[in-house]
Structures are given as C-alpha cells and as structure tokens.
Amino acid sequence: MTTRRLLGLLIATATVGSTLALAPAPPAAAAGRCGDHPWCDTSLSPGKRAELLLAELTMNEKIGLLGGDSLMSGAFSSPDTHTGVQTGVPRLDLPTIYYSDGPVGPRQGKSIGLPAPLTLAATFDPELARSHGTVAALEARAKGNDVIYAPTVNIARTPLAGRTFEGYGEDPWLTSRLGVAWIEGAQSTGLIGNVKHFAANNQEGVDLTGGLLDEHLPIGLGVIGTRYAQNSIVDDRTMREIYLPQFEAAVKEAKVGTIMCAYNRVNGEYACQNSTLLKKILRDEWGFKGYTIADYLAIHTTDGGLNNGLDFEPWPPIGYQPALISAAVTLGQVSRATIDEHVRVMLETWFRFGVFDRAAYRNDDAQIDKVADGQASQRIAEQSTTLLRNEGILPIAPSVRSIAVIGKPATQFAVGGGSGEVEPFENHSLLDGITDRAGEGVTVTYDDGTDHARAAAAAKAADIAIVVVKDQYGEGSDRNCLTLQCPDVNGNQDALIESVAAGQQKTVVVLESGGADLTPWRSKVAALVQAWYPGAHGGPALARVLFGDVDPGGRLPLTLPDSESQLPTAVSPSRYPGSGILGLDTHYDEGVFVGYRWYDEKRLEPAYPFGFGLSYTSFALSDLEVDRSGSGAVVKAVVTNTGGRTGFAVPQLYLGLPDQSASVQQPPAALKGFTKVELEPGETRTVSFPLDERALSYWDAGASAWKVTKGCADVKVGFSSRDLPLHGRLPIGGGAC
C-alpha cells in the first residue's frame, strides 16, 4: 500500500468516525409497556413526555382519566378488588392505574398484618417507619397496585377521634419525621405514596348508638360533627404550626407523588375544592408536582373541584362523571386548559415514577415474602411496646412456674376499623406468644374473662396474671368516651382488671389501644404495658418484651389523660364535636395548645405524659451544649446507661420560644428533636439535635411568613415532655439571654 493510499484511508476513516459521532443518538426507548411513541423516549424529562402524550389525547379521553371506573372498589375488599381503578387509554398504551389502601397495608385480600401507624409512632424511630412503609408498599405492589393510600398524618387533636390509630399522634414534628421516612420507604419500591387527609381532618363524628354497630359495619355512623360536612374553623397560625407541617414535609422532603384531600370543610370551604389548600399553599407555596385525589365521596360540585385544584376522583365518580365534566366544559364553567392541567400533572407523575417504563405489577400473593415481612412487623411491635408502670414484676422472672392469661383480646387480632382494617395471613396471638416463650416448664392457663369471679380465681391460682384488654377505634365514628367500655364490645374490662388485681398482687395489664384510654386502676396493678394495636406478630413481640429478651422500646406519641375533662377539646362543645346544627362548626380556638402543649400551658397532670416510657434499665443525661450554627443551632447532650441491662433510650429536645406578643403566645415546650439509641450497661453516647431557622420560628399571620421573635429560647432535653433535666438558653432573632 502506497503512502498516499494509506493517508487517504486514514482520512476517510476519521471522517466517517466524526460523522457518526456527530449523528444524533436514537431515542432511548422505554423498557416497559409504553409502546412505540415519542413520549416513550426516556431521555426526555417527565414534563416533556407528559406534554407529548397530552397532545395526542382527545378531550373525551382526558375527561375519562379524571374519574375512577370501578364501583366494586372502595369500601369493598377481596383478593381481586382494588381500592381504586383508573382505566387507561389502550390506543396510546396509557396503562390502567390501580390504587390500594392503606396505612396498615393492603385490604385487597389478606396481608401480613402490620402494627397500626400509632403503634409505629410509639417506636420514635424513623428507620422503622421506613421499614413499615416499605413492607406495606411491597405487599400492595404484589397485589398489582400502583398507588398506596398512606400515610395518614393528621394530628390527634382529640384522642376520641375514630382514626387516631391511623396517625402518628399529637405532635407535628414526630409526625413529620415518621411520615417522611414512611413515604421514602414506600416510594423506594416503585409505588406512589399518598399522604392524607389534607387538611384539619381530626374527627369522624359522634355516633348516637355509642359505636355498638361498628364491628358489624365497614365504617362507623358518626352523625354529630360528622366528617362529611364538619367545618374546621382554624386560624392561620394554628394551621401552619400544627396541622400543615407534616404535609409540607411530605411534599418538600419526601417528594410524595399524591395527596388525598379530606371530607371536611376548612374555614367554610370543602377541602376537596378549597383553592387555598389545593392551589395557593400546595402548588404555589410548596411547589407540589404530583396530583390530588379526593377521599371517597368527598367531592361536592364538578366545577368546584376542577377549578379549585382537585385532579382525580377515584370512587365512585360522582362529581367527575364524564357527562358532568363535559357539560361543565361546554357551558364554560370549566376551561379546556383546566382539564389539560389536571391530566398533565397525573401523566407527569406517572412518568416520574416510571409507571410507563416497567411491566404492570402482577396481582399474586406468592410474591410476598411473608417471613421477611413478619420479621419486620415483629421488630416494630417490639420497639413500640411502651412500659408505663413496673413495680419490679417485669421482666418475668425465671422462678415463675405458672401464668394465667386473661381476656378475649389475648387470642384476637387487634385492628382499627375502616380503610386500616386489614386481615392477616396468620395471627400470632399474645396467648400463643406467651405459651411458646414460657416453655414446657411453665404452666400457662387461659380464661376469656367473661366471668370475673372465675377469672380472678384463675389469676390467684397462678404465680402471675396477665390481663389483656382492648379498646375500639375505627373510621366513620368517634369514641363516645375514653373508658374501655366505649363501646362495650368486650364487656366491662375495667371491672375485670379490678377483680383480678384484688386477688393477685402480681397482675400485669397489657393494653391494646388505638389511642388513649383512661386507667383508673393503674395504681392497683403491678405493671402496665401499652401494646397498642401490635399487628399479627404482636404476640411473640410482646412475649419477648415481657420475658426480658428485648427492652421495651416504646414511648408515648400522645398524652394519656387522667380524665376526659383534661382534654383541650373538653372545654366547650364548640371545640368538639362542634356548634350549630348537628355540631358542624368545630372551633379550633385552643390554637397551638394541642396535646402536651395544652397540659403544660394549663399545668394539668396527666396520667402519663407525651414521650414517656420506662425501660428495664436506667439512663442519665448530662453535658448539655447549645451552639449557634448559621441561622440555627446545634444542641448536644450525653446519655449514659446507668443500669445493669442493655436498653433503649429516647432523648428528646424541646424548645420554649419567647412569646411574640400577648396575642401570639408560645407553648412552654415543643418537641424539636428526638433520637433513639441502644446502650449497653455503662455505655455513654453523645446525641446531637440540629435546629434550623424554621425550628426557631413562628407563623406571622399578618405577614403570611415564618418569623423569629427577638428574645431568648429555653432549651430543654430529657426523656418525656415532663422529664426534662437539662436546661439551657439560646438567643434568637438578634436577642440576648
């Protein structure tokens, strides 16, 4: 080959290579069910892909996407019945979207039977919240769903509220941290989360039957102050500081895909057509990029929903029936651009979560890892178990040779009613857990407690008695009182405890609760264990705690009152259930003084305070440090296990901010940080609580902005809202201490 020919070949090769390098790359095709369309190019942004698909949809197809399509979904449950169905557009390969309950896992057939969300809250552990969300979403995914209706982040304004068990308690910071972690866990599986119920949705309504029919109905019959029409009258500061922060965190931190608006009205407007909530706050202020979903039957007018920010009505399509939407567009009540925007945010969300770019999830329970899910469920139940009283009887000593287990709940699956009412694959009861853990050398007897004299005799004959009692919470109606007889479905359980304790000094009460219960007998029993609704693996979990295999890791996510008269809502019927016809106007005039804030402000002594929980060991706090860091601060403390066993400590940081004025009062203390550490005997660890500027701020309603008051903040670190041994000061807003 001549030099000239070789040079020509090299030039030609280089030219071809350069041409190929400059040529545009072929579109990145979606790997799933998107088909062969321009919007299937995965190199494009979710927004651009949504625009391309939106342009190909007819108006009728767009309208069809705004309402659900299955009347058999909703309150009904079966292995092949999804909670919601949103039929796609086959000609454009737009897939059908399936929706699932919920906060305790799917109700579509059976599930592992997770602990209730309030149980999870008692762990004070965001990592366990992440685990709970992951398990719930994986099981919903294994049943062929794309969206899971959870978490519920409404604040427990009153423990009478029927859905208290579905939320994370009375504090917005605790709720925010757990809610964010739950969503992140759920959405890591590919499912889309759905934070609910937006907003100020804090009661179901008073049932005039006393809840006696609840166990026979899918939801309760709350009438007075009913959630379907109740009006939450809330001032702006209270809304921003108590009832919205957890939703804001879900949007800004967890990037939640969907939000469910509530049944109730908020300051006069129904939540699902409340432009202040759905447009001004959610879209304009927080920058929400997902889509909004109506709670079932929560829409009231077609144009009201469409023009004020409601994107999708899942079941049954009442206001968003195609004929009604078409008529609203034809009459000029709703613009075509508004329809386009609702569809666009849904399409963009589905592209962002990869719904088009994967195969449809199969409905097949065989995909569920029951062993792994059961282990996760048991771990949460162990870490939520809250020891409230212990006169040296726990853990159960090796010398105990006979145990009497008393009460029907010892053999039952404890769960709240409504969208959280799951059916487990298998229930591992407390009776089974105690029997298995006790072993062959210990005699375990059981009495259902229906005959108090017989139960007392069985207890007296044993070395130790464990009385298991349960309350009843559920969607649709509130509890009429906080005694264990409201409603009276398990007999007079308070009297049962009294009878057993009178004859057996070594009586342990295990309380399975979905909220707060009165405990007038607490000083008469040797131990009180708050087990919450511990899930289908609660039996072995509680047995491990009772026998000392694991330290009780739970702390109270809500205050347990000494009497109902202490509740902030007990001041007046206008606060709860509400004033006016059927009690529909509920005045939140306690303001920011909700939960422990109320007890502290009014100097009320509860039965057990927020954040409280005993351990089988003891802890001490020391060496408080408060250091400014930018516009915030960092608080540090040293926690030491001073006892003889390994255990869990939950140090908590509270701030008492200075009052801005006589009309803008601050609670004596508000939770701003917490952490959970496991320490061996004698072990010491430094814990740190970062505080940003928001943690030091209050909502200035006049300026519609967060502001820092000039002054000095009280810094308090301890083990509950009433046990705060470390005190410091922090100058804020240019003030001095």
C-alpha positions in Angstrom: 0.0 0.0 0.0 1.4 3.4 -1.0 1.9 6.2 1.4 -0.7 8.3 -0.5 -3.3 5.5 -0.3 -2.7 4.9 3.4 -3.1 8.6 4.1 -6.3 8.7 2.2 -7.7 5.7 4.0 -6.8 7.2 7.4 -8.6 10.5 6.4 -11.7 8.6 5.2 -11.8 6.6 8.4 -11.5 9.7 10.5 -14.2 11.4 8.5 -16.6 8.5 8.9 -15.9 8.4 12.6 -16.5 12.1 13.0 -19.8 11.9 11.1 -21.0 9.0 13.3 -20.0 10.9 16.4 -22.0 14.0 15.3 -25.1 12.0 14.3 -27.9 12.2 16.9 -28.4 9.2 19.2 -31.5 7.2 18.7 -34.3 7.8 21.2 -33.9 5.9 24.5 -36.8 3.5 24.3 -38.9 2.7 27.4 -38.3 -0.9 28.6 -41.9 -1.4 29.9 -45.3 -1.0 28.4 -45.0 2.4 26.9 -45.1 1.2 23.3 -43.5 2.9 20.3 -44.4 6.6 20.8 -42.5 9.9 21.0 -43.3 10.1 24.8 -41.5 6.8 25.3 -38.1 8.4 24.9 -36.7 8.0 28.5 -34.1 10.6 27.8 -36.8 13.3 27.9 -38.0 14.9 31.1 -41.2 13.6 32.7 -42.7 17.0 31.9 -41.8 16.8 28.2 -43.1 13.3 28.0 -46.4 14.3 29.6 -46.8 17.2 27.1 -46.2 14.8 24.1 -48.8 12.3 25.4 -51.3 15.0 26.4 -51.3 16.4 22.9 -52.4 13.1 21.5 -55.4 12.6 23.9 -58.8 13.5 22.8 -60.9 15.7 25.1 -63.1 12.7 25.9 -60.1 10.6 26.8 -58.8 13.4 29.1 -62.1 13.6 30.8 -62.2 9.8 31.2 -59.0 9.9 33.2 -60.4 12.3 35.9 -62.7 9.8 37.5 -62.5 6.2 38.7 -64.1 3.3 36.9 -64.9 0.6 39.4 -68.0 0.7 41.6 -66.8 -2.6 43.2 -63.7 -0.9 44.7 -63.8 1.5 47.6 -65.3 0.1 50.7 -65.4 -3.5 49.3 -62.4 -5.8 49.7 -61.5 -9.1 48.0 -58.3 -10.6 46.6 -59.2 -9.3 43.1 -60.8 -6.0 44.1 -58.5 -3.0 44.1 -59.4 0.0 46.3 -59.5 2.2 43.2 -59.2 1.7 39.4 -58.4 4.4 36.8 -58.8 3.0 33.4 -56.1 3.9 30.9 -56.2 4.6 27.1 -55.2 1.4 25.2 -54.8 3.0 21.8 -52.0 5.2 23.2 -50.6 2.5 25.6 -51.6 4.6 28.6 -51.9 2.0 31.3 -54.7 1.5 33.8 -53.7 2.7 37.3 -54.6 0.7 40.4 -55.0 2.1 43.9 -54.7 0.3 47.3 -55.3 1.0 50.9 -53.6 1.8 53.1 -51.9 2.9 56.3 -51.8 -0.7 57.7 -51.1 -2.3 54.4 -53.5 -3.5 51.6 -57.1 -4.7 52.3 -57.2 -6.5 49.0 -57.4 -10.0 50.4 -55.0 -10.8 53.2 -51.7 -9.1 54.2 -49.0 -9.6 56.8 -51.0 -7.6 59.3 -48.6 -4.7 60.2 -48.8 -2.8 63.5 -51.1 0.2 63.3 -49.5 3.6 62.5 -49.9 4.9 66.0 -48.1 1.7 67.2 -45.3 2.7 64.7 -45.3 6.2 66.2 -44.5 4.8 69.6 -41.2 3.5 68.3 -39.9 7.1 67.9 -37.8 5.6 65.1 -37.8 6.9 61.5 -35.9 3.9 60.3 -38.7 1.6 61.5 -41.2 3.9 59.8 -39.2 3.4 56.6 -39.4 -0.3 57.1 -43.2 -0.1 57.7 -43.7 1.9 54.5 -41.5 -0.5 52.5 -43.4 -3.6 53.7 -46.8 -2.0 53.1 -45.9 -0.9 49.6 -44.3 -4.1 48.6 -47.4 -6.0 49.6 -49.6 -3.5 47.7 -47.3 -3.9 44.7 -47.6 -7.7 44.9 -51.3 -7.3 44.6 -51.0 -5.3 41.4 -51.3 -1.8 42.6 -49.5 1.4 41.6 -50.5 3.8 44.3 -50.9 3.2 48.1 -53.2 5.4 50.2 -50.9 6.2 53.0 -49.6 7.6 55.3 -52.2 9.3 57.4 -50.5 12.3 59.1 -53.5 14.0 60.7 -52.8 15.3 64.3 -54.6 13.7 67.2 -56.4 16.8 68.3 -58.6 14.7 70.5 -58.0 11.0 71.4 -61.7 10.5 70.9 -61.3 10.7 67.1 -62.0 7.4 65.5 -59.0 7.3 63.2 -56.5 8.1 65.9 -54.9 4.7 65.4 -54.2 5.6 61.7 -52.0 8.6 62.5 -48.8 9.2 64.4 -50.0 11.0 67.4 -50.4 14.6 68.7 -47.1 16.2 67.7 -46.3 17.7 64.2 -42.5 17.2 64.5 -42.8 13.5 65.4 -45.5 13.0 62.7 -43.3 14.8 60.1 -40.2 12.7 60.7 -42.1 9.4 60.6 -44.3 10.4 57.7 -41.3 11.4 55.6 -39.5 8.2 56.3 -42.6 6.1 55.6 -43.1 7.8 52.2 -39.5 7.3 51.3 -39.7 3.7 52.2 -42.9 3.1 50.2 -41.8 5.1 47.2 -38.4 3.3 47.1 -40.4 0.2 46.0 -41.7 1.9 42.8 -45.2 2.6 44.3 -46.6 6.1 44.5 -47.4 7.3 48.1 -50.5 9.2 49.0 -50.3 11.4 52.1 -53.7 12.1 53.7 -56.1 13.7 54.7 -55.5 17.3 53.7 -56.3 19.1 56.0 -57.5 19.7 59.5 -59.3 16.3 59.4 -59.4 15.5 63.1 -62.8 13.8 63.8 -65.3 11.4 62.4 -68.4 12.4 64.3 -70.3 11.2 67.4 -72.2 8.0 66.9 -75.6 8.2 68.7 -75.5 4.4 69.2 -72.3 4.6 71.1 -70.4 2.6 68.5 -72.3 -0.6 69.2 -72.7 -1.4 65.5 -69.1 -0.6 64.5 -67.9 -4.2 64.4 -70.7 -5.1 62.1 -70.2 -2.2 59.6 -67.4 -1.3 57.2 -67.3 2.2 58.8 -69.0 3.9 61.8 -72.1 6.0 61.9 -70.8 9.3 63.2 -73.6 11.9 62.9 -72.9 14.8 65.3 -70.0 16.7 63.9 -69.8 14.3 61.0 -66.7 14.3 58.9 -68.7 14.6 55.7 -69.9 18.1 56.5 -67.9 19.3 59.6 -66.3 22.7 59.3 -62.8 23.0 60.9 -62.5 26.7 61.8 -58.8 27.2 62.3 -56.7 30.4 62.5 -53.8 30.7 60.1 -51.1 30.4 62.7 -52.5 27.2 64.2 -53.0 25.7 60.7 -49.4 26.4 59.8 -47.8 25.3 63.0 -49.9 22.3 63.9 -51.9 20.9 61.1 -49.8 21.6 57.9 -46.1 21.0 58.7 -46.3 17.2 58.2 -47.9 17.7 54.8 -45.3 20.3 53.9 -42.6 17.8 54.8 -44.2 15.1 52.8 -44.1 17.4 49.7 -40.8 19.1 50.1 -38.7 16.3 51.7 -40.2 13.0 50.7 -41.4 14.2 47.3 -44.7 12.4 47.8 -46.5 11.6 44.5 -50.1 12.2 45.5 -52.1 13.9 48.2 -55.7 13.0 49.3 -57.9 15.8 50.3 -60.3 15.3 53.2 -64.1 15.1 53.7 -64.4 18.1 56.0 -64.6 21.8 55.3 -61.8 24.1 56.3 -62.8 27.6 57.2 -66.0 27.2 55.2 -64.8 25.5 52.0 -64.8 21.8 51.5 -61.2 20.5 51.5 -61.5 18.9 48.1 -62.5 22.2 46.4 -60.5 24.5 48.7 -58.3 26.7 46.5 -56.4 28.0 49.5 -55.3 24.5 50.3 -55.0 22.8 46.9 -53.7 25.7 44.9 -52.3 28.5 46.9 -50.5 26.5 49.6 -49.9 23.1 48.0 -49.0 24.2 44.4 -47.8 27.9 44.7 -46.1 27.9 48.0 -44.8 24.3 48.4 -44.3 23.5 44.7 -46.2 20.2 44.7 -45.6 18.4 41.4 -47.9 15.4 42.0 -51.6 15.1 41.8 -54.5 15.4 44.2 -57.0 12.7 45.0 -60.4 13.1 46.6 -61.3 10.9 49.5 -64.2 8.6 48.6 -67.5 10.6 48.3 -65.6 13.8 49.3 -66.4 15.9 46.1 -69.4 18.2 46.1 -69.6 20.0 42.8 -67.9 19.3 39.5 -66.8 22.8 38.7 -65.9 23.4 42.3 -63.4 20.5 42.3 -62.0 21.2 38.8 -61.5 24.9 39.2 -60.0 24.7 42.7 -57.3 22.1 42.4 -58.8 18.6 42.6 -57.2 16.3 40.0 -58.8 12.9 40.4 -61.9 11.4 42.0 -61.3 7.7 42.4 -64.6 6.2 43.6 -67.4 6.5 42.9 -67.1 9.1 40.2 -69.9 11.4 41.5 -68.8 14.9 40.6 -66.3 13.7 38.0 -68.6 11.6 35.8 -67.7 12.2 32.2 -71.1 13.6 31.3 -70.9 16.2 34.1 -67.4 17.3 33.2 -68.3 17.5 29.5 -71.3 19.6 30.4 -69.2 21.9 32.6 -66.7 22.4 29.8 -69.5 23.0 27.2 -71.2 25.6 29.5 -67.9 27.4 30.0 -67.9 26.6 33.8 -64.5 24.8 33.3 -61.9 25.7 30.7 -60.2 23.1 28.4 -56.9 24.4 29.8 -58.0 23.4 33.3 -58.8 19.9 32.1 -55.4 19.7 30.4 -53.6 20.8 33.6 -55.3 18.1 35.7 -54.4 15.4 33.2 -50.9 16.8 32.7 -49.9 16.6 36.4 -51.1 13.0 36.5 -49.2 12.0 33.4 -46.1 13.7 34.6 -46.3 11.9 38.0 -46.6 8.6 36.3 -43.7 9.3 34.0 -41.6 10.5 37.0 -42.3 7.2 38.9 -41.6 5.0 35.9 -45.2 3.7 35.5 -44.9 3.6 31.7 -41.3 2.2 31.7 -42.0 -1.1 33.5 -44.3 -4.0 33.2 -47.6 -3.9 35.1 -47.3 -5.2 38.6 -48.9 -8.7 38.9 -51.6 -9.5 41.5 -50.1 -12.6 43.1 -49.7 -13.1 46.8 -46.9 -15.6 46.1 -44.6 -12.7 45.5 -45.0 -11.6 49.2 -42.0 -12.6 51.4 -44.1 -13.5 54.5 -41.1 -14.4 56.5 -39.2 -11.1 56.0 -42.4 -9.0 56.3 -43.3 -10.9 59.5 -39.9 -10.2 61.0 -40.2 -6.5 60.2 -43.6 -6.4 61.7 -42.4 -8.1 64.9 -39.5 -5.7 65.2 -41.8 -2.7 65.0 -44.1 -4.3 67.6 -41.2 -4.9 70.0 -39.9 -1.4 69.6 -43.3 0.2 70.1 -44.2 -1.7 73.3 -44.4 1.0 76.0 -43.9 0.2 79.6 -45.9 2.6 81.7 -45.7 1.1 85.2 -43.5 -1.6 86.6 -43.3 -2.4 90.3 -40.4 -4.8 89.8 -42.6 -7.6 88.3 -41.2 -7.3 84.8 -39.4 -8.9 83.1 -41.0 -12.1 84.2 -38.6 -13.9 86.5 -37.3 -17.5 85.7 -38.8 -18.5 89.1 -42.3 -18.1 87.7 -43.8 -21.5 87.1 -47.4 -20.6 86.3 -49.0 -17.8 84.3 -52.7 -17.0 84.0 -53.6 -15.2 80.8 -57.0 -13.5 81.0 -59.1 -11.6 78.5 -60.5 -12.4 75.0 -58.1 -9.9 73.3 -55.3 -12.3 74.2 -56.5 -14.5 71.4 -57.6 -11.8 68.9 -56.1 -9.6 66.2 -56.3 -6.0 67.3 -57.0 -3.6 64.4 -59.0 -0.4 63.8 -62.0 -0.3 61.6 -62.3 1.2 58.0 -59.5 1.6 55.5 -57.0 0.3 58.0 -58.9 -2.9 58.8 -56.6 -5.5 57.3 -56.9 -9.3 57.6 -53.7 -11.1 58.3 -52.4 -14.2 56.6 -52.0 -15.6 60.1 -52.4 -14.1 63.6 -49.8 -14.9 66.2 -51.7 -14.1 69.3 -50.4 -12.9 72.6 -51.6 -16.2 74.3 -49.6 -18.2 71.7 -46.6 -15.9 72.1 -46.6 -16.3 75.9 -47.1 -20.0 75.8 -44.3 -20.6 73.3 -41.9 -18.3 75.1 -42.7 -19.7 78.6 -41.7 -23.2 77.5 -42.5 -26.6 78.9 -41.5 -25.9 82.5 -44.2 -23.2 82.9 -47.9 -23.8 83.0 -49.9 -21.2 81.0 -53.7 -21.1 81.6 -56.3 -19.1 79.8 -59.6 -17.6 80.8 -61.6 -15.3 78.5 -62.6 -13.0 81.3 -66.3 -13.1 80.7 -66.9 -14.4 84.3 -65.0 -12.0 86.5 -65.1 -14.3 89.6 -63.8 -17.3 87.6 -61.0 -15.1 86.1 -60.0 -13.8 89.5 -59.8 -17.4 90.8 -57.6 -18.4 87.9 -55.3 -15.4 88.5 -55.0 -16.1 92.2 -54.0 -19.7 91.5 -51.1 -18.7 89.3 -47.8 -17.1 90.1 -48.6 -14.1 87.9 -51.6 -12.9 86.0 -51.6 -11.1 82.6 -54.8 -9.4 81.8 -55.2 -8.4 78.2 -57.7 -5.7 77.4 -58.5 -3.8 74.2 -60.3 -0.6 73.1 -62.0 0.0 69.8 -61.2 2.7 67.3 -62.5 2.9 63.7 -63.2 5.1 60.7 -66.6 6.7 60.4 -67.3 7.4 64.1 -65.5 8.7 67.2 -65.4 7.1 70.6 -68.1 8.4 73.0 -65.7 8.2 75.9 -62.2 7.0 76.8 -63.1 4.2 79.1 -62.6 0.6 77.9 -66.4 0.3 77.8 -66.7 2.8 74.9 -68.0 0.8 73.1 -68.8 -2.1 75.3 -67.9 -4.9 72.9 -65.6 -6.8 75.3 -67.6 -6.5 78.5 -66.6 -4.4 81.5 -62.8 -4.6 81.2 -62.1 -2.0 83.8 -64.1 -4.1 86.3 -62.3 -7.2 85.1 -58.9 -5.6 85.9 -60.1 -4.6 89.4 -61.4 -8.1 90.1 -58.2 -9.8 89.1 -55.9 -7.3 90.8 -57.9 -7.6 94.1 -56.8 -11.2 94.4 -53.5 -11.3 92.7 -50.9 -8.6 93.6 -48.7 -9.7 90.7 -51.1 -8.6 87.9 -49.8 -7.2 84.6 -52.2 -5.4 82.4 -51.5 -5.4 78.6 -53.5 -2.7 77.0 -54.1 -3.0 73.2 -55.0 0.5 72.2 -55.6 2.6 69.1 -55.3 5.9 71.0 -55.7 6.9 74.6 -57.6 5.2 77.4 -58.4 6.1 81.0 -56.6 3.9 83.5 -58.3 4.5 86.9 -57.0 1.1 88.2 -53.3 1.8 87.3 -52.1 2.1 90.9 -53.6 -1.2 91.8 -51.7 -3.3 89.3 -48.0 -4.3 89.3 -47.3 -3.4 85.7 -49.0 -1.7 82.8 -47.8 -2.4 79.3 -49.2 -0.3 76.4 -49.1 -2.7 73.5 -51.2 -0.5 71.0 -52.5 -2.5 68.0 -49.3 -4.5 67.7 -50.1 -6.4 64.4 -50.3 -10.0 63.6 -46.8 -10.7 65.0 -47.6 -8.8 68.2 -47.9 -12.0 70.2 -44.2 -13.1 70.0 -43.1 -9.5 70.1 -44.9 -8.8 73.4 -43.8 -12.1 74.8 -40.1 -11.2 74.2 -40.6 -7.9 76.0 -42.5 -9.4 78.9 -39.8 -12.1 79.4 -37.0 -9.5 79.0 -35.5 -10.8 75.8 -35.7 -7.3 74.5 -36.0 -3.9 76.2 -39.4 -2.1 75.9 -38.5 0.4 73.2 -41.8 2.4 73.0 -42.6 5.9 74.1 -46.0 7.7 74.2 -46.8 9.6 70.9 -49.7 11.2 72.7 -50.7 12.2 76.2 -52.7 9.8 78.3 -55.1 11.9 80.3 -56.1 11.3 83.9 -59.7 12.2 83.0 -61.6 13.3 79.9 -62.1 16.8 81.4 -58.4 17.4 80.8 -58.7 17.2 77.1 -58.2 20.6 75.3 -61.5 19.8 73.4 -63.4 19.3 76.6 -63.7 23.0 77.3 -66.7 23.5 75.2 -68.9 21.6 72.7 -68.0 24.3 70.1 -64.5 22.8 70.2 -65.7 19.3 69.9 -67.8 17.9 68.3 -68.9 21.4 67.2 -71.6 24.0 67.4 -74.6 24.8 65.3 -77.0 22.3 63.6 -75.6 18.8 64.1 -72.4 20.2 65.6 -70.9 21.0 62.2 -68.8 24.1 63.1 -65.8 23.0 65.1 -63.8 25.9 66.6 -60.1 25.2 67.0 -59.8 28.0 69.5 -57.3 26.1 71.7 -54.9 27.3 69.0 -51.5 25.8 69.0 -52.1 24.3 72.5 -52.7 20.8 71.3 -51.7 17.6 73.2 -48.9 18.0 75.7 -48.7 21.7 74.9 -52.2 22.1 76.4 -51.3 20.1 79.6 -48.2 22.2 80.1 -49.9 25.5 79.5 -52.7 24.7 81.8 -50.4 22.9 84.3 -52.5 19.8 84.2 -51.1 16.5 85.5 -51.9 13.7 83.0 -51.8 10.0 83.8 -48.8 9.6 81.6 -47.1 12.4 79.6 -46.1 12.6 75.9 -42.8 10.9 75.2 -42.9 8.8 78.4 -41.9 5.1 78.6 -40.0 3.0 81.1 -37.0 0.7 80.4 -35.7 -2.4 82.2 -32.6 -0.3 82.8 -31.9 3.3 83.7 -30.4 6.3 81.9 -28.9 9.7 82.8 -28.4 12.8 80.8 -25.5 15.3 81.2 -23.2 17.8 79.5 -25.7 20.0 77.6 -24.2 22.1 74.8 -26.1 24.7 72.9 -24.1 26.2 70.0 -25.3 28.6 67.2 -24.8 27.3 63.7 -25.7 29.7 60.9 -29.3 30.8 61.3 -30.0 27.8 63.6 -28.2 25.9 66.3 -26.9 22.5 67.4 -27.9 21.0 70.7 -25.8 18.2 72.2 -26.1 16.0 75.3 -24.6 12.9 76.7 -26.7 9.9 77.6 -25.5 7.1 79.8 -26.9 3.7 80.6 -26.6 3.7 84.4 -28.4 0.3 84.9 -27.4 -3.3 84.5 -29.1 -4.2 81.3 -28.9 -3.2 77.6 -31.8 -0.9 76.8 -33.2 1.8 74.6 -33.0 5.5 75.5 -35.1 8.1 73.6 -33.6 11.6 74.4 -35.9 14.4 73.4 -35.3 18.1 72.7 -37.9 20.7 73.5 -37.8 24.4 72.9 -39.8 27.1 74.7 -39.8 30.0 72.3 -40.4 33.6 73.5 -43.9 35.0 73.2 -44.1 37.4 70.3 -47.0 39.3 71.9 -49.9 38.9 74.2 -51.9 37.6 71.2 -49.1 35.3 70.0 -48.3 33.0 72.9 -45.9 30.1 72.7 -46.3 26.8 74.5 -43.9 26.2 77.4 -42.2 23.5 75.3 -42.5 22.0 71.9 -40.7 18.9 70.5 -38.0 19.9 68.1 -35.8 16.8 68.0 -35.5 13.2 69.2 -33.3 10.2 68.7 -33.3 6.6 69.8 -30.1 4.8 71.0 -29.4 1.3 72.3 -26.9 1.4 75.1 -25.1 -1.4 76.9 -24.6 -1.1 80.7 -22.3 1.7 81.4 -22.2 2.9 77.8 -22.2 6.6 77.1 -23.1 8.3 73.9 -23.3 11.9 72.7 -26.5 12.7 70.9 -27.0 15.8 68.6 -30.1 17.7 67.6 -29.7 20.1 64.7 -32.0 23.1 64.7 -32.7 25.1 61.5 -34.2 28.6 61.4 -37.7 27.1 60.9 -37.4 25.3 64.3 -36.9 28.7 65.9 -39.8 30.4 64.1 -43.5 31.1 64.5 -46.0 31.8 61.8 -46.7 35.5 61.5 -50.3 35.5 60.2 -50.2 39.2 59.3 -47.1 38.9 57.2 -48.0 35.4 56.0 -44.5 34.3 56.7 -42.3 32.5 59.2 -40.6 34.9 61.6 -38.2 34.6 64.5 -39.1 36.5 67.6 -36.2 38.6 69.1 -35.5 37.1 72.5 -34.3 34.0 74.4 -35.4 30.4 73.8 -35.5 27.8 76.6 -33.7 24.7 75.6 -34.8 21.5 77.4 -33.6 17.9 77.0 -35.0 14.9 78.7 -36.9 11.7 78.4 -40.5 13.0 78.1 -42.4 16.3 77.9 -42.5 16.2 81.8 -39.0 14.9 82.5 -36.5 17.5 81.2 -33.5 17.6 83.5 -31.2 19.5 81.2 -31.9 23.2 80.7 -30.1 25.8 78.5 -30.7 29.1 76.8 -30.5 30.1 73.2 -30.6 33.8 72.0 -32.6 34.1 68.8 -33.7 36.8 66.4 -30.9 39.1 67.5 -32.0 38.9 71.1 -30.0 38.1 74.2 -30.3 35.7 77.2 
